[in-house]
Amino acid sequence: MTPPRLSSGRAGLVDRYRAMLRVRAFELLLLELWEDGLISGELHLGTGEEAVAAGVAEHLRDGDALALDHRPTPLMLLRGVDPVLMVREMLGRRDGLCAGMGGHMHLFAREELAASSGIVGSSAPLGCGFALAAARLRPGSVAVATLGEGAMNQGMVMEALNLAAVWTLPLVVVCKDNGWAITTESRAVTAGELPARAEALGVPARTVDGGDPGEVSLEVGALIGSARKGQGPGFVLARCPRLDGHMAGFL
């Protein structure tokens, strides 16, 4: 399902804010269910990443695909995935989105072409596969892969960016950087600037304020537009505030 197109000007700002509020309200409900013991295991929320989801979602069309990380609910929700099915899934019910087998990290919505994984960095190669399918089967469609800055130190992410560049795949990778990889400060384990890694492969890269949905929309939209025209992949580094712990229950 294609998300509703946003209005321009002041109305567009209100639409983006509404999208962000919807994400936050939905995830607060999930947190309440987790705190009540109704959702088992870990719960990774997208607190502080709402603006990124809002800025990306407005550019998605029918036929586009999403390869998401372990915080998938913001973009799943804005993509049009049924929130009731997602809640049922996280409660482990058979009538959930994935028959209660996926939990909150391993979601798959066939109609919306959206999938997520808890394996750090795996969204990049998955995004390559989605992008290859888009190029072959649905020309003009794109794939968007999301991941955190900690995942950029996983070898498969660079392999995926390289393959996307070599094959000129319609893939846009959105890296959400909150400065921390679980409990490790990212700058303590990461050398250089992340956009430079993409640029070294000839992949256009942008850095945006991950708290500004308008800025996210502008830069992501430009790269998605280029990908639709067959001009290859793009990379966006969105600097996001860390407003909560790595997962529910963390300080």
Summary of the structure (lengths in Angstrom):
residues: 251
radius of gyration: 16.8
end to end distance: 36.1
largest distance: 48.5
contacts: 887
relative contact order: 0.15
helix: 43%
strand: 15%
